[in-house]
Amino acid sequence: MSVETTKMMELWGAVPRGEGKADLWTRIGTAFQNRDGSWNLRLNFFPLDPRTTVQMREPRAAGAE
């Protein structure tokens, strides 16, 4: 018998802050992969700024910066 694990990713929003300034990164939700390979996105925040880039990233270890 095989054990299936659910693939989970973090959703991050990056908003450009202008010339010479670092982008503002905010964790905005979580993504879960379905058995058929599609993804469910659970957003805690919905980016309104059209310049926002949404990225799906591997979860970071607790306490990692």
NORZI-V848087 format. One line per field, one symbol per residue. phi: phi as a letter, one per 40 degrees, with the letter a starting at -180 (. if undefined). psi: psi as a letter, one per 20 degrees, with the letter a starting at -180 (. if undefined). burial: b if it has 24 or more other C-alpha atoms within 12 Angstrom, else e. A space follows every 50 residues. Layout:
phi=???
psi=???
burial=???
This chain:
phi=.cbcbccbbcbbbbbcbhcgbcccbbcbibbbccdcgcbbbbccbbcccc ccbbbbbdcccdgcb
psi=pqppqppqqqpqpoppjrpjqqqopppiaqqpprhjirqppophqophpi ipppqpqqqqqpiq.
burial=eeeeeeeebbbbbeeeeeeeeeeeeebbbbbbeeeeeeeeeeeeeeeeee eeebebeeeeeeeee
